[in-house]
Amino acid sequence: MDLSRRALFRGRFSSNSIAIVQKVRMPWMVSSEVFTDHCSRCAKCIDVCPEQIIEKGDGGYPTVNFKHGECTFCAECVDVCSEPVFRNKEEKPWDLVANITEAFSSSSSVSLDGVCMAHQGVVCQSCKDVCDVRAIRMSYQSSTVPVPVIDDDVCTGCGACLSVCPTQAIQMSSIEKKNLMNNCAADQQTGVKE
């Protein structure tokens, strides 16, 4: 058995791996510019969040940290805020969708942290199990182990899948950024150069 895989099974991840703590701006935010210009950094949104996923980020501005859990879109952060930094709650909260890191280098010096376990041949569907809107399905396309596939049209960007991933292989991306990353990955696989 591959020693790195054995370490994965035992829960021993490489000490040189970098844990990605992705922080996202608030749901229903008008824009980053308006938010930083008008947010008073009063922390009322942090205090009122029932999921406790809002924390102080750079410069004291509130950010959503999906490592703490998911956004239920309760909009209490919007309701408590007296500043003009949020859009109408009837609109879509943001254009975030989940993105799963599938590939890794076969080099033994590369950590498996940040790479989907299913794509490593290990059965795992924790992301699928926690997805209330069923945006994640398991596919047997090119493997004997089912791998997660995310339907961007269904994904709400709530972050539930991110907090339960044992290898931190899920990040939240804007839909445009995810499409760009997918196109670059496809070009790398086919050897297309721009």
C-alpha positions in Angstrom: 0.0 0.0 0.0 1.2 3.5 -0.8 2.5 5.1 2.4 0.8 8.4 1.7 -2.5 6.5 1.3 -1.9 4.7 4.6 -1.3 8.1 6.2 -4.6 9.2 4.7 -6.5 6.3 6.2 -5.0 6.9 9.6 -5.9 10.6 9.5 -2.2 11.7 9.4 -1.9 14.4 6.9 1.3 15.9 5.8 2.7 18.6 8.1 3.9 20.6 5.1 0.4 20.8 3.7 -1.3 24.1 3.7 -4.8 24.2 5.1 -6.8 26.5 3.0 -9.2 28.7 5.1 -11.3 30.3 2.5 -13.2 33.4 3.6 -16.0 34.8 1.7 -17.8 38.2 1.9 -21.3 38.4 3.1 -24.4 37.1 1.3 -26.5 39.7 -0.5 -23.5 42.1 -0.5 -23.9 45.0 -3.0 -20.2 44.9 -4.0 -16.8 44.7 -2.3 -16.3 48.5 -2.8 -19.6 49.5 -1.3 -19.1 47.0 1.5 -15.7 48.3 2.5 -16.8 52.0 2.1 -19.9 51.7 4.3 -19.4 48.8 6.7 -18.8 50.2 10.2 -17.3 46.9 11.4 -19.7 47.0 14.4 -19.8 43.2 14.5 -23.6 43.0 14.9 -23.8 40.5 12.0 -21.2 38.3 13.7 -23.2 38.3 16.9 -26.5 37.6 15.3 -25.5 34.7 13.0 -27.2 31.6 14.3 -24.6 29.3 12.5 -21.7 31.3 13.9 -19.9 31.3 10.5 -19.4 35.1 10.3 -16.1 36.3 11.8 -13.8 39.3 11.7 -11.6 39.2 8.6 -9.0 41.5 7.2 -9.3 45.0 8.5 -12.1 43.9 10.9 -14.6 43.5 8.1 -17.0 40.5 8.6 -16.4 37.5 6.4 -18.1 34.1 6.1 -15.9 31.2 7.1 -17.4 27.9 5.8 -15.0 25.9 8.0 -17.4 26.6 10.8 -20.5 25.4 9.0 -23.0 26.4 6.4 -25.0 29.5 5.6 -28.7 28.8 6.0 -29.6 32.1 4.2 -31.6 33.2 7.3 -30.7 36.8 6.4 -30.3 37.9 10.0 -27.0 39.5 9.1 -28.9 41.7 6.5 -31.7 42.5 9.0 -29.4 43.7 11.8 -27.3 45.9 9.5 -28.1 49.6 9.4 -25.6 50.4 6.6 -26.5 50.3 2.9 -24.2 47.3 2.1 -26.8 44.7 1.2 -29.1 44.0 -1.8 -32.7 42.9 -1.5 -33.0 39.5 0.3 -35.3 38.3 -2.5 -32.4 38.2 -4.8 -29.9 35.4 -5.1 -27.5 35.8 -2.1 -24.3 35.3 -4.2 -22.9 33.6 -7.3 -20.8 31.0 -5.3 -20.8 27.3 -6.1 -18.7 24.5 -4.7 -15.6 23.3 -6.5 -13.9 20.0 -5.8 -10.1 19.5 -6.3 -9.9 16.3 -8.3 -6.3 15.9 -9.4 -2.9 15.6 -7.7 0.6 14.9 -8.7 1.8 11.3 -8.4 5.0 12.6 -6.8 5.5 11.0 -3.3 6.5 14.4 -1.9 3.1 15.9 -2.7 0.5 15.9 0.1 -2.9 14.4 -0.5 -4.5 17.2 1.6 -6.8 19.2 -0.5 -7.6 16.4 -3.0 -11.0 14.7 -3.0 -10.7 11.2 -1.4 -13.0 9.7 -4.0 -10.6 10.9 -6.7 -7.9 9.1 -4.8 -9.8 5.8 -5.0 -11.2 6.0 -1.4 -14.9 5.7 -0.9 -16.2 9.0 0.6 -19.5 10.8 0.0 -19.6 13.1 3.0 -20.2 16.1 0.7 -23.2 14.4 -1.0 -24.7 13.3 2.3 -24.8 16.8 3.8 -26.1 18.6 0.7 -29.7 19.4 1.4 -30.5 20.6 -2.1 -29.0 17.5 -3.7 -26.6 19.5 -5.9 -23.9 16.8 -5.4 -24.4 13.3 -7.0 -21.9 10.4 -7.1 -20.8 9.3 -10.6 -19.1 6.1 -11.7 -18.0 7.6 -15.0 -14.3 6.7 -15.1 -13.7 4.9 -11.8 -14.9 1.9 -9.7 -15.2 4.3 -6.8 -17.9 6.9 -7.3 -16.8 10.5 -7.4 -18.8 13.6 -6.6 -20.2 15.7 -9.4 -21.6 19.2 -8.6 -24.6 20.6 -10.5 -23.8 24.3 -10.5 -27.5 25.1 -11.4 -28.7 23.5 -8.2 -25.8 24.5 -5.9 -26.7 27.4 -3.6 -23.2 28.0 -2.3 -24.2 27.4 1.3 -20.9 25.8 2.1 -22.3 22.7 4.0 -20.1 20.4 1.9 -17.0 22.4 2.6 -17.1 22.1 6.4 -17.4 18.3 6.3 -14.8 17.4 3.7 -12.1 15.4 5.5 -9.3 16.5 3.1 -10.5 20.1 2.6 -10.8 19.5 -1.1 -13.8 21.8 -1.6 -13.6 25.5 -2.2 -16.2 28.0 -2.9 -15.8 29.9 -6.3 -17.8 32.3 -8.3 -19.5 30.6 -11.2 -17.3 32.5 -13.7 -14.1 31.6 -11.9 -15.1 27.9 -11.7 -15.9 27.8 -15.4 -12.5 29.4 -16.1 -10.7 26.8 -13.8 -12.5 23.9 -15.5 -11.6 25.2 -19.0 -7.9 25.5 -17.9 -8.0 22.0 -16.4 -9.5 20.6 -19.6 -6.9 22.3 -21.7 -4.1 20.8 -19.5 -5.6 17.3 -20.0 -5.8 17.6 -23.7 -2.5 19.5 -24.1 -4.1 22.6 -25.6 -2.0 25.7 -25.2 -3.2 29.2 -25.6 
